[in-house]
């Protein structure tokens, strides 16, 4: 995995703004696989060129082509069915939880539930009518689907003249798959999460075998605390997190640590976040995840002071930290000087070679596209300023 050896490298968390033809692309996914592959390849190539032009160092394919529907589950495993959404069985774990946590913001949520984060060009959000549920043994069908997807993405990277060596490929953790996939088959949570680990393992290994760095997306590390019904104590939640991390590490057991980066954040919803779980309650557990690099939300005002924790918690030898230096919950563009200050703060605690400038979460579907690209430019400019401070001439 690349490190900041001569300057501060830059990256993001994977999701990028949609291509302009996203409606055509999504329509082709269900009706014309060959056209879909061609559109994905072209979209990846365009997004790669954009990342290079904005001086981003460690890229992704943009993730705009991914979906979690019956087609996705059927391509990978048995045992998943779609069921109608009901009042007591929402489409995903988060639904209706935040309103109950923060009743003082009821008027806000009445609007937010209808509008969502940020209206996206080319995409019309409709309320979910069905939810995915495990109704039988979750048995992996093999790597055929992921290998096909990887081939399409690689073709897009090659068309842009880029190298896979500069790319990471994000996939969901078992804990975050459970955010979207209900369980009506496994008798215990532990059995369910290990089944999800088996479900994820083949895709994880295919990504690394193809030459990518694997990114494990796991907002569940912190966000599931507020979704528990009934609520959990901190001690009970830590025990639950520990089990989920063990299941994640089980899925990663055949992959070298230096081919894995791990991402967590407090969610992409543009809401008050007054009930976010403080990072101090799980920072030690996060470091148990089998990964060389950890990408963590750090620019949002609810978490901007989390750097102070690292004055007491030492980043283990050989690890890399990727703090978010721009936020995805605001349309304000962070000035490069602020970005540089955030980078230098972490570098002085952890060592400059151990820090890569990142983002709190993905740009796509979280801020307007032009805002997202402007934030990426600011990260690069801020990293350049920080590098001048951290590598004085001749050092």
Secondary structure, DSSP 4 states (H G I P E B T S, - for coil): ----SSS--B---S--PPPTTHHHHHHHHHH-HHHHHHHHHHHHHHHHHHHHHTT-SSB----TT---SHHHHHTTBSSEEEEE-BTTB-SSTTTTHHHHH-GGGHHHHHHHHHH-S---TT-------EEEEE-S---B--SHHHHHHHHHHHHHHHHTT--GGGBEEEEE-HHHHHHHEEESS-SSHHHHHHHHHHHHHHHHHHHHHTTPEEEEE-THHHHGGGG-SS---HHHHHHHHHHHHHHHHHHTTTS-GGGEEEEE-S-S--S--TTPPPGGGTHHHHTTSS-SEEEE--SSTTTTTGGGGGGTSPPPTT-EEEEB-S-SS--PPPPHHHHHHHHHHHHHHH-GGGB-BB-SS-STTTS-HHHHHHHHHHHHHHHHHHHHHHS-TT-
